[in-house]
């Protein structure tokens, strides 16, 4: 019988499948459809210190092999998450959850993470320095190694739980970004966030998105994401959470062979709300097909002899 268990920053997971932040809300809508405890965990909706309405509409644009989004971190704010949402979450999710955090200053990142650090159900803090859809925060920290290190250092000093820094693909050298975060105290990195893109409405002859640009996700970005995970694995010693266009058990195996310890699934949740469950169910057969007994044994396996 195959073994799908892995350990992420010292926290055990039954399997490496993790719905990505922004595609799974706080889990309640999906918990109404199936028992989400079958997942390794999930990364909940990106949370900021204060509530955010997000960007004006339209926020979503379709494209071949993917989608563009410019939601802009709409969320109820960390105080509502702590006082209302996490207590509700305990009724339908019994495992440690990954808290995704965004901010608009170093101090805001540290304060929000410190507040979430006190929540018993939070197992990891995923620090998003890579959102391309907000101005003055998010990706502005994730495209400069010195600023990424500053945020990482501040969050690390303010928290006790594992800190995983979410990296942007919209950089020249993602390995340099990962090394900067590792040196500043990150316990892990997750990558990639969305690539910047846009669509133009031919009838109106203007951008489809009110924000003009949005984040491209879906199967189109998988080869790019896989390449970046492979590069970062060679650059750092801390665990990697791989993501970007993952939509099958085979994609999970590829990500892990490239160097990921765990794998997030994003846009596919919006196409098929049962995707997480289906991928978890399909993993054992995929492992048997390729002669894999223990999933943790293949992490970085594509680098052997390279």
C-alpha positions as CSV (number, residue, x, y, z in Angstrom):
1,X,0.0,0.0,0.0
2,X,1.4,3.4,-1.0
3,X,2.1,6.1,1.5
4,X,1.0,9.7,0.6
5,X,2.1,11.4,3.8
6,X,4.6,14.2,3.9
7,X,5.8,16.7,6.5
8,X,5.8,20.5,5.8
9,X,8.0,22.5,8.0
10,X,7.7,19.9,10.7
11,X,3.9,19.7,10.5
12,X,2.6,16.3,9.2
13,X,0.2,16.1,6.3
14,X,-1.8,13.0,5.2
15,X,-1.1,14.0,1.7
16,X,0.5,17.0,-0.1
17,X,-2.6,18.4,-1.7
18,X,-3.4,22.0,-0.6
19,X,-6.1,24.2,-2.2
20,X,-4.4,27.6,-2.9
21,X,-5.4,30.9,-1.2
22,X,-8.0,32.9,-3.1
23,X,-9.5,29.8,-4.8
24,X,-11.0,28.1,-1.7
25,X,-12.3,30.9,0.4
26,X,-12.3,29.8,4.0
27,X,-13.4,26.3,3.0
28,X,-17.0,26.5,4.1
29,X,-18.5,26.4,0.6
30,X,-16.4,23.4,-0.3
31,X,-17.2,21.7,3.0
32,X,-20.8,21.8,2.0
33,X,-20.0,19.6,-1.0
34,X,-17.5,17.0,0.5
35,X,-15.5,16.3,3.6
36,X,-12.5,18.6,3.1
37,X,-10.6,16.8,5.8
38,X,-9.4,14.5,3.0
39,X,-7.1,17.3,1.9
40,X,-3.6,17.8,3.3
41,X,-4.7,21.2,4.4
42,X,-5.8,24.4,2.6
43,X,-4.5,28.0,2.4
44,X,-7.3,30.3,3.3
45,X,-8.3,33.6,1.7
46,X,-5.6,36.2,1.7
47,X,-6.1,38.2,4.9
48,X,-5.0,41.8,5.6
49,X,-5.0,43.9,8.8
50,X,-8.1,45.8,7.8
51,X,-11.1,44.7,5.7
52,X,-10.8,45.2,2.0
53,X,-13.5,45.4,-0.6
54,X,-11.0,44.7,-3.4
55,X,-10.8,46.0,-6.9
56,X,-13.7,47.4,-9.0
57,X,-15.4,45.0,-11.4
58,X,-14.9,43.3,-13.8
59,X,-12.3,41.3,-12.0
60,X,-12.2,38.1,-14.0
61,X,-11.3,37.5,-17.6
62,X,-11.2,34.1,-19.4
63,X,-8.5,33.0,-21.8
64,X,-7.3,29.8,-23.4
65,X,-5.9,27.3,-20.8
66,X,-6.4,29.6,-17.9
67,X,-8.0,32.8,-16.5
68,X,-7.1,36.2,-15.3
69,X,-8.1,37.6,-12.0
70,X,-7.8,41.0,-10.4
71,X,-9.9,40.5,-7.2
72,X,-7.5,42.7,-5.2
73,X,-7.4,40.8,-1.8
74,X,-11.1,41.2,-0.9
75,X,-11.3,39.9,2.7
76,X,-13.1,40.7,6.0
77,X,-9.8,41.7,7.8
78,X,-7.9,39.7,10.4
79,X,-10.1,40.6,13.4
80,X,-13.1,39.1,11.7
81,X,-11.1,36.0,10.7
82,X,-10.0,35.5,14.3
83,X,-13.3,36.2,16.0
84,X,-15.8,34.8,13.5
85,X,-14.4,32.7,10.7
86,X,-11.8,30.5,12.6
87,X,-14.3,29.4,15.2
88,X,-16.7,28.4,12.5
89,X,-13.9,26.6,10.6
90,X,-13.4,24.3,13.6
91,X,-16.8,22.8,13.0
92,X,-15.9,21.5,9.5
93,X,-12.1,21.3,9.3
94,X,-10.1,19.4,12.0
95,X,-6.6,19.9,10.7
96,X,-4.1,22.7,11.0
97,X,-4.9,25.3,8.3
98,X,-2.5,27.6,6.4
99,X,-3.1,31.3,7.0
100,X,-2.3,33.5,3.9
101,X,-1.4,37.0,4.9
102,X,-0.9,40.2,2.8
103,X,0.1,43.7,3.8
104,X,1.0,47.2,2.7
105,X,3.9,47.8,5.0
106,X,6.4,45.7,6.9
107,X,4.8,46.5,10.2
108,X,1.4,45.5,8.9
109,X,2.6,42.1,7.8
110,X,4.2,41.5,11.2
111,X,1.2,42.7,13.1
112,X,-1.3,40.6,11.1
113,X,0.9,37.5,11.3
114,X,1.4,38.0,15.1
115,X,-2.4,38.0,15.6
116,X,-2.9,34.9,13.5
117,X,0.1,33.2,15.2
118,X,-2.1,33.1,18.4
119,X,-4.8,31.1,16.7
120,X,-4.6,27.4,17.6
121,X,-5.9,26.1,14.3
122,X,-3.3,28.0,12.2
123,X,-0.4,25.6,11.4
124,X,1.6,27.8,9.0
125,X,1.7,31.5,8.0
126,X,1.9,31.9,4.2
127,X,3.2,35.4,3.7
128,X,2.1,36.7,0.4
129,X,4.6,39.2,-1.0
130,X,3.6,38.5,-4.6
131,X,0.0,39.6,-5.3
132,X,0.1,41.5,-8.6
133,X,-3.4,43.0,-8.2
134,X,-2.9,45.6,-5.5
135,X,-1.0,48.9,-5.5
136,X,1.5,49.8,-2.8
137,X,1.7,46.3,-1.3
138,X,1.9,42.7,-2.2
139,X,4.2,42.3,-5.2
140,X,6.1,45.5,-4.5
141,X,7.7,43.6,-1.7
142,X,8.2,40.5,-3.7
143,X,10.2,41.9,-6.6
144,X,13.1,43.3,-4.5
145,X,15.3,40.8,-2.5
146,X,16.1,43.3,0.2
147,X,12.4,44.2,0.7
148,X,11.4,40.5,0.7
149,X,14.1,39.8,3.3
150,X,12.8,42.7,5.4
151,X,9.3,41.4,5.5
152,X,10.5,37.9,6.2
153,X,12.7,39.0,9.1
154,X,9.9,41.1,10.7
155,X,7.4,38.3,10.5
156,X,9.8,35.7,11.7
157,X,10.5,37.9,14.8
158,X,6.8,38.3,15.5
159,X,5.7,34.7,15.2
160,X,6.5,31.2,16.5
161,X,4.8,29.1,13.8
162,X,6.4,28.2,10.5
163,X,6.7,31.1,8.0
164,X,6.3,30.3,4.3
165,X,6.9,33.2,2.0
166,X,4.9,33.2,-1.3
167,X,7.0,34.3,-4.2
168,X,6.2,36.2,-7.4
169,X,7.2,34.8,-10.8
170,X,7.3,38.4,-12.1
171,X,11.0,38.7,-11.4
172,X,14.3,38.2,-13.2
173,X,15.7,35.6,-10.8
174,X,13.3,33.8,-8.5
175,X,16.2,31.8,-7.0
176,X,17.7,35.0,-5.7
177,X,14.4,35.9,-4.1
178,X,14.1,32.5,-2.4
179,X,17.7,32.7,-1.1
180,X,17.0,36.2,0.4
181,X,13.9,34.9,2.2
182,X,15.8,31.8,3.5
183,X,18.6,34.0,4.8
184,X,16.1,36.2,6.6
185,X,14.6,33.3,8.4
186,X,11.8,31.8,6.2
187,X,11.0,28.2,7.1
188,X,9.7,27.6,3.5
189,X,8.7,29.2,0.3
190,X,5.7,28.8,-1.9
191,X,5.7,29.4,-5.7
192,X,4.5,30.6,-8.0
193,X,1.9,33.3,-7.6
194,X,0.1,34.4,-10.8
195,X,1.9,35.8,-13.9
196,X,0.8,39.3,-15.0
197,X,-1.4,39.4,-18.0
198,X,-4.3,41.2,-19.7
199,X,-7.2,40.9,-22.2
200,X,-8.7,43.5,-24.5
201,X,-12.4,43.7,-25.3
202,X,-12.5,44.1,-29.1
203,X,-15.9,45.7,-29.2
204,X,-15.1,48.3,-26.6
205,X,-11.4,48.4,-27.6
206,X,-10.3,48.7,-24.0
207,X,-9.0,46.3,-21.3
208,X,-11.5,43.7,-20.1
209,X,-10.4,44.1,-16.4
210,X,-11.1,47.3,-14.5
211,X,-7.6,46.9,-13.0
212,X,-6.2,46.7,-16.6
213,X,-3.8,43.9,-15.6
214,X,-4.6,40.7,-13.8
215,X,-3.0,37.5,-12.6
216,X,-2.8,34.6,-15.1
217,X,-3.4,31.2,-13.6
218,X,-4.4,27.8,-14.9
219,X,-2.8,25.0,-17.0
220,X,-1.0,27.6,-19.2
221,X,1.4,28.5,-16.4
222,X,2.2,24.9,-15.3
223,X,5.5,24.6,-17.2
224,X,6.7,28.0,-16.0
225,X,5.8,27.1,-12.4
226,X,7.5,23.7,-12.7
227,X,10.7,25.3,-14.0
228,X,10.8,27.8,-11.2
229,X,10.2,25.2,-8.5
230,X,13.1,23.2,-10.0
231,X,15.4,26.3,-9.9
232,X,14.5,27.2,-6.4
233,X,15.0,23.6,-5.1
234,X,18.7,23.9,-6.2
235,X,19.0,27.3,-4.6
236,X,17.7,26.7,-1.0
237,X,17.5,24.1,1.7
238,X,14.1,25.0,3.0
239,X,10.8,23.2,1.9
240,X,9.0,24.4,-1.2
241,X,5.2,24.5,-1.7
242,X,4.8,24.2,-5.5
243,X,1.8,25.7,-7.4
244,X,0.7,27.1,-10.7
245,X,-1.6,25.3,-13.1
246,X,-1.7,22.0,-11.2
247,X,-4.9,20.1,-12.1
248,X,-4.1,16.4,-11.7
249,X,-2.4,13.8,-9.6
250,X,0.3,13.5,-12.3
251,X,0.9,17.2,-12.0
252,X,1.4,16.8,-8.3
253,X,4.0,14.1,-8.9
254,X,5.8,16.4,-11.4
255,X,5.9,19.2,-8.9
256,X,7.3,17.0,-6.2
257,X,10.0,15.6,-8.5
258,X,10.9,19.2,-9.4
259,X,11.4,19.8,-5.6
260,X,8.1,20.6,-4.0
261,X,7.3,19.1,-0.6
262,X,3.6,20.0,-0.9
263,X,1.5,21.2,-3.8
264,X,-1.2,23.8,-4.0
265,X,-4.1,23.6,-6.5
266,X,-5.7,26.9,-7.5
267,X,-7.7,27.7,-10.7
268,X,-8.9,24.1,-11.1
269,X,-11.0,24.6,-7.9
270,X,-13.0,27.2,-9.8
271,X,-13.6,24.9,-12.7
272,X,-14.3,21.8,-10.6
273,X,-15.2,22.3,-7.0
274,X,-14.4,18.6,-6.3
275,X,-10.8,18.9,-7.8
276,X,-9.0,18.6,-4.4
277,X,-10.9,15.5,-3.4
278,X,-10.5,14.0,-6.9
279,X,-6.7,14.6,-6.9
280,X,-6.3,13.1,-3.4
281,X,-8.3,10.0,-4.5
282,X,-6.2,9.7,-7.7
283,X,-2.8,10.0,-6.1
284,X,-2.4,6.3,-4.9
285,X,-3.1,4.9,-8.4
286,X,-0.8,7.4,-10.0
287,X,1.9,6.5,-7.5
288,X,1.4,2.8,-8.2
289,X,1.5,3.5,-12.0
290,X,5.0,5.0,-11.7
291,X,6.4,2.7,-9.0
292,X,6.3,5.2,-6.2
293,X,5.9,3.7,-2.7
294,X,6.5,6.7,-0.4
295,X,5.6,10.1,-1.8
296,X,8.1,11.8,0.4
297,X,10.9,9.8,-1.3
298,X,10.4,11.6,-4.6
299,X,10.9,15.2,-3.4
300,X,13.5,16.7,-5.7
301,X,13.9,13.3,-7.5
302,X,14.3,14.9,-10.9
303,X,17.6,16.5,-9.8
304,X,19.3,13.1,-9.1
305,X,22.1,12.9,-11.6
306,X,21.4,16.4,-13.0
